[in-house]
Amino acid sequence: MVIRVLVADDQAVVRTGFVGLLDTQPDIEVVAEAEDGAEAIRKAAELTPDLVLLDIRMPGVNGIEAAREIVAASGGTTRALMLTTFGLDEYVYDALAAGAGGFLLKDATFPELLHAVRVVADGRALLAPEITQRLIAEFVRQRPGTGPHPGVEGLTAREAEVLVLIARGLSNADIAGRLAITDHTVKTHINRLFAKMGLRDRAQAVILAYELGLVVAGRENHRG
C-alpha cells in the first residue's frame, strides 16, 4: 500500500528536501506541498492524504493548529507527524495533545524520516526515542491537567499495568513478553483501556500515564 503524504513547511529548501527524499521510496507518494498551515488544511481536505508532515512553527496557522483541524476533520484517518528544529520545543506536548502521532527533528537522518512516516501512517505513535519520553514528562510536569479523567480506579490492575508499559515505550510484542500473555490479549486490554479513558492513540496514553502519576520522569522511563 502506498502512503500518500502532504508536506507542509514555510521554508522552501527544507520542504523540497523532504519531498525529494520521500519521493525516492516506492511505498510513499507526496501528493501535495504547502507553505503554511492554512494551505495544508485546504489541501488535506481536498486530497485526504494518509499523513501530513507539518512544521510546528509556521506563520499564520501553525502546525499544531493545522494538525488539530486536519486530524479532526478526517476523523483520524489522516495522521500527523510534526517537524521541529529543537529537541526541547515547547510545543511538542501541544502537538501530541492535538492529535499528532509523533514528532521528528529536522536534522533527522533519512532512515529516521522514513521510519517515522511509516510508523505514524500505520496508526502507531512515534514514541520509541527517549527524547520523546523526556519531552512528554517535562511538559506534563509544567502544565496543569488538560481536563478531568475517569481516574485510574476505573481501570483493572492489568489495564493500568499495560498503560504504564505503553508510557515506557514498549510495543505490543514487548508488553506481551513482559506480562507473559498473547499479543491478542494485549490488544484486548489496550482497546478496553482506550475506550474507558477516551484515548485516541498511544501518544495520548503516554500523556495520560504521566498526568495520572503512573509514570514519573526519571524512574524507569525506558524501553526494555
C-alpha positions in Angstrom: 0.0 0.0 0.0 1.3 3.4 -1.0 1.4 6.1 1.8 0.1 9.4 0.4 1.8 12.3 2.1 1.3 16.1 2.2 4.4 18.1 3.3 4.0 21.5 4.9 6.9 23.8 5.8 7.3 27.5 5.2 11.0 27.0 4.3 11.1 26.1 0.6 14.5 24.5 0.8 13.5 22.2 3.7 10.2 21.3 2.1 11.8 20.5 -1.2 14.4 18.4 0.6 11.8 16.3 2.4 9.7 15.9 -0.8 12.8 14.7 -2.7 13.7 12.2 -0.1 10.2 10.8 0.3 9.7 10.5 -3.5 12.6 8.0 -3.7 10.5 5.4 -2.0 8.2 3.1 -3.9 5.7 2.9 -1.0 5.5 6.7 -0.4 3.9 9.3 -2.7 4.0 13.0 -2.0 0.6 14.2 -3.2 1.0 17.9 -2.3 3.1 20.6 -0.7 2.0 23.5 1.5 3.9 26.6 2.7 1.8 27.2 5.8 -0.9 25.6 8.0 -3.9 27.2 6.2 -2.8 25.8 2.9 -2.1 22.4 4.5 -5.7 22.3 5.9 -7.2 23.2 2.5 -5.1 20.6 0.6 -5.7 17.9 3.2 -9.4 18.4 3.0 -9.2 18.2 -0.8 -6.8 15.2 -1.1 -7.3 13.3 2.1 -3.7 12.1 2.4 -2.7 9.3 4.7 -0.2 11.5 6.5 0.7 15.2 6.8 4.2 16.1 7.6 3.9 19.5 9.4 6.4 22.0 10.6 5.4 23.1 14.1 6.4 26.7 13.6 4.8 28.3 10.5 3.4 31.8 10.0 -0.3 32.3 10.3 -1.9 28.9 11.1 0.9 27.0 12.8 1.5 23.3 12.5 -0.3 22.4 15.8 -3.5 24.2 14.8 -3.3 22.6 11.4 -2.8 19.2 12.8 -5.7 19.6 15.2 -8.1 20.6 12.4 -6.8 18.1 9.8 -6.9 15.1 12.2 -10.4 16.1 13.5 -11.8 16.8 10.0 -10.6 13.4 8.7 -11.9 11.5 11.7 -8.4 10.4 12.4 -7.8 8.8 9.0 -5.2 11.4 8.2 -2.3 11.1 10.6 0.0 14.0 11.5 3.8 13.9 12.0 5.3 17.1 13.3 8.7 18.6 12.3 10.6 20.7 14.8 14.0 22.3 14.9 14.7 22.0 18.6 14.7 18.9 20.7 13.1 20.7 23.6 10.5 22.6 21.6 7.9 23.9 24.0 5.1 23.0 21.5 5.8 19.2 21.3 3.4 18.4 24.1 0.7 20.5 22.5 1.3 18.8 19.2 0.7 15.4 20.7 -2.3 16.6 22.5 -3.7 18.0 19.3 -3.7 14.5 17.7 -0.2 14.3 16.2 1.2 10.8 16.1 4.7 11.9 16.9 7.4 14.4 16.0 10.7 14.4 14.1 13.7 16.7 14.3 14.5 18.5 11.1 18.0 17.2 11.2 16.8 13.6 11.4 18.6 11.1 9.2 17.0 9.7 6.0 16.3 6.3 7.7 14.7 8.1 10.7 12.5 10.1 8.4 11.3 7.1 6.5 10.7 5.1 9.7 8.7 8.0 11.2 6.5 8.3 8.2 5.8 4.6 8.0 5.2 4.2 11.8 2.8 7.2 12.1 1.0 6.4 8.8 0.3 2.9 10.2 -1.5 4.5 13.1 1.2 3.9 15.7 2.7 6.7 17.8 6.4 7.5 17.3 7.3 7.2 20.9 10.3 5.0 21.0 13.0 7.7 21.0 13.9 8.5 24.6 13.8 12.2 23.8 10.1 11.9 23.2 9.5 10.4 26.6 11.5 13.1 28.3 9.6 15.8 26.5 6.2 14.5 27.5 7.3 14.0 31.1 8.7 17.6 31.2 5.7 19.3 29.8 3.2 17.3 31.8 5.1 18.3 34.9 5.0 22.0 33.9 1.4 22.2 32.9 -1.9 21.8 34.7 -4.1 18.8 33.7 -5.9 19.1 30.3 -9.2 18.2 31.9 -10.9 15.6 34.2 -10.1 12.0 33.6 -12.1 9.0 34.8 -9.1 8.1 37.1 -7.0 5.0 37.4 -9.7 3.5 39.7 -11.7 2.9 36.5 -9.1 0.5 35.2 -8.4 -3.1 36.1 -5.0 -3.8 37.6 -3.8 -5.3 34.3 -5.1 -2.4 32.2 -3.2 0.1 34.5 -0.1 -2.1 34.1 -0.5 -2.0 30.3 -0.9 1.8 30.4 2.4 2.1 32.3 4.2 -0.1 29.8 2.9 1.9 26.9 4.1 5.0 28.6 7.6 3.4 28.9 7.7 2.9 25.1 7.1 -0.8 24.9 5.4 -2.2 21.8 2.5 -4.7 21.9 5.0 -7.5 21.4 7.2 -6.2 24.2 4.2 -5.9 26.5 3.1 -9.4 25.7 6.6 -10.7 26.5 6.8 -8.7 29.8 3.4 -9.9 31.0 3.6 -13.4 29.6 0.4 -13.0 27.7 -0.5 -13.2 24.0 -0.5 -10.3 21.5 -4.2 -10.7 21.1 -4.7 -10.3 24.9 -2.6 -7.2 24.9 -4.7 -5.7 22.1 -7.9 -6.5 24.1 -6.5 -4.7 27.2 -5.5 -1.7 25.1 -8.8 -1.5 23.4 -10.6 -1.6 26.7 -8.2 0.9 28.2 -8.6 3.4 25.4 -12.4 3.1 25.5 -12.6 3.7 29.3 -10.2 6.6 29.2 -11.4 8.2 26.0 -8.0 7.8 24.3 -7.4 8.1 20.6 -3.9 6.7 20.3 -0.8 5.7 22.2 0.5 9.3 22.3 -2.5 10.3 24.4 -2.0 7.2 26.5 1.6 8.3 27.3 0.4 11.8 28.3 -2.4 10.3 30.5 0.0 8.0 32.3 2.2 11.0 33.3 -0.8 13.1 34.2 -2.2 10.4 36.5 1.2 9.9 38.1 1.5 6.3 37.0 4.9 7.1 35.4 7.3 9.7 36.9 10.1 11.3 35.0 13.5 9.7 35.7 12.0 6.5 37.2 12.4 3.5 34.9 11.1 5.5 31.9 13.0 3.5 29.4 12.4 0.7 27.0 13.0 -2.9 28.0 
